[in-house]
Amino acid sequence: MTELSELRPKRKTLKRQLRREKRAAATRAKALSPARIVALIASLPLVMCSTALGVYIRTSPYPAEQALQHLVAMAGCEAAAKVGVFEVREGMAGYHASNDHDGNGVACEVQSNTASLVGAEETVQAARVSAPAAGNTERRSIGNAKFIRP
């Protein structure tokens, strides 16, 4: 009888160990599955962008809404107009020197954008009228762009 009573505790511990090993193997298989690894890698850009955006909002000198408008305005005047940023003065949220084409301290001016488009059309029409004849290799320019006619 002593032998049987000694075997029972060993048997219970062996069963427990087998259950633990099975659970550990299942957990490892689940954690290292190719689908899970691909999903985690695919989610990295989203996590990085959201983290960077959060850091930008927290470290920006502007309130959260204005910080986002300032960030969007960096893409250009068209993007700034979509978020409601028009004619921003230097030092305000949404002002970027790249959006201030005439350098007067006001970015994304409504009238300067339309005036520059009209001016560009007039320049193109003037260049068409004064274009050199075919076969001539003179240089001609439209705005700041220079072309050589073949």
Helices and strands as residue ranges (DSSP letters): H 2-31, H 34-59, H 64-73, H 77-82, E 88-89, G 97-99, E 106-107, H 110-129, E 139-142, E 145-148
